[in-house]
Amino acid sequence: EGAGAPAELAVSLFLGLFVLYAPLTLLSVFRRLFSKYRVTDRAVYVEVDSPLRKEVQRFAYEDMKEVVMIPRAFGLWADMVVRMQNGDTHIITAVDEFDAVKEYCVARVEKARVSKLG
């Protein structure tokens, strides 16, 4: 559970000193303030609670096909790519402690796949 990796925010704030990186810095700050992800035993949730929109997305393990982590900034954080069985792809950015999150999600996806077959 988290609001994004603190390292992502720190790197973005540093790089925000350069004019070209300023839009990405703002995106990182807004993501930290208004977006949260939560990994439970049944699903992965992404909650957006900004002044402009409120949204909760739920990705159930039994609907997932694959979970891939893409490390960023020398492994300080990662982006999580969730591929669904219906062909949709969802990206959860700035996941902290991504190795543990990936292991947990992959185990849950396998468990859901086995229980579906059995």
C-alpha distance (Angstrom), angle and dihedral (degrees) to the residues before:
residue distance angle dihedral
E1 . . .
G2 3.74 . .
A3 3.74 151.7 .
G4 3.76 96.8 -112.7
A5 3.74 133.8 -66.6
P6 3.81 116.2 -52.6
A7 3.80 88.6 -145.3
E8 3.82 90.1 60.0
L9 3.79 90.4 54.6
A10 3.81 92.6 47.0
V11 3.81 93.6 49.4
S12 3.81 91.2 45.8
L13 3.80 92.7 49.8
F14 3.79 90.3 51.2
L15 3.79 93.0 47.4
G16 3.81 89.1 44.8
L17 3.79 87.0 77.3
F18 3.79 85.6 77.5
V19 3.80 112.6 74.9
L20 3.79 94.9 -135.4
Y21 3.81 92.5 58.0
A22 3.84 95.5 47.4
P23 3.86 96.2 98.5
L24 3.81 91.4 52.4
T25 3.80 89.7 48.3
L26 3.81 90.6 54.2
L27 3.80 89.8 48.6
S28 3.79 90.5 51.9
V29 3.82 92.6 49.5
F30 3.82 92.5 48.2
R31 3.80 91.3 46.8
R32 3.81 89.6 52.5
L33 3.81 92.3 48.6
F34 3.80 102.1 41.0
S35 3.81 110.0 20.8
K36 3.79 127.3 71.9
Y37 3.77 133.4 171.7
R38 3.79 126.6 -154.9
V39 3.79 128.4 -168.3
T40 3.79 114.1 -157.0
D41 3.79 134.3 170.0
R42 3.83 91.2 -94.9
A43 3.80 106.6 35.1
V44 3.78 149.3 -13.8
Y45 3.80 113.9 -103.8
V46 3.80 128.4 -160.5
E47 3.80 113.8 -165.3
V48 3.80 123.4 -167.2
D49 3.80 113.7 -169.9
S50 3.80 106.3 171.4
P51 3.79 129.3 142.2
L52 3.82 88.8 -105.9
R53 3.79 100.7 48.3
K54 3.76 142.7 3.2
E55 3.76 117.0 -153.5
V56 3.79 139.4 158.1
Q57 3.78 120.5 -162.2
R58 3.80 119.8 -166.0
F59 3.78 123.4 -160.7
A60 3.81 110.5 -170.4
Y61 3.80 117.2 -151.9
E62 3.81 92.5 -129.5
D63 3.82 88.7 59.1
M64 3.82 94.4 49.3
K65 3.77 122.2 98.2
E66 3.80 100.3 -177.9
V67 3.81 141.7 -2.8
V68 3.81 118.5 -152.1
M69 3.80 128.5 179.6
I70 3.80 120.5 -151.5
P71 3.83 110.4 -162.2
R72 3.80 117.9 -138.2
A73 3.82 132.6 -163.1
F74 3.80 96.8 14.0
G75 3.81 92.2 -46.1
L76 3.81 99.6 -51.8
W77 3.82 90.4 127.4
A78 3.79 137.8 -11.3
D79 3.77 142.5 -144.2
M80 3.80 114.2 -123.2
V81 3.80 117.4 -140.8
V82 3.80 114.2 -160.4
R83 3.80 115.4 -165.7
M84 3.77 113.2 -162.2
Q85 3.80 126.5 -150.1
N86 3.81 90.9 -115.8
G87 3.82 90.0 60.6
D88 3.82 98.5 -100.9
T89 3.79 118.9 135.0
H90 3.81 122.8 -153.3
I91 3.80 126.2 -171.5
I92 3.80 122.8 -153.1
T93 3.78 108.7 -166.4
A94 3.80 131.1 -148.6
V95 3.80 100.0 16.0
D96 3.79 112.0 -179.3
E97 3.84 120.7 -148.6
F98 3.78 87.2 18.9
D99 3.82 97.9 170.9
A100 3.80 92.4 62.0
V101 3.80 92.3 42.2
K102 3.81 91.8 51.1
E103 3.81 93.7 48.0
Y104 3.79 91.0 49.2
C105 3.81 94.2 47.2
V106 3.80 94.4 45.2
A107 3.81 90.5 50.0
R108 3.82 90.7 50.3
V109 3.81 92.5 47.9
E110 3.82 90.5 50.9
K111 3.79 91.4 47.0
A112 3.81 91.1 50.7
R113 3.82 90.6 47.8
V114 3.83 92.2 50.5
S115 3.80 93.1 47.2
K116 3.80 89.8 49.4
L117 3.82 90.7 54.2
G118 3.79 95.8 42.9
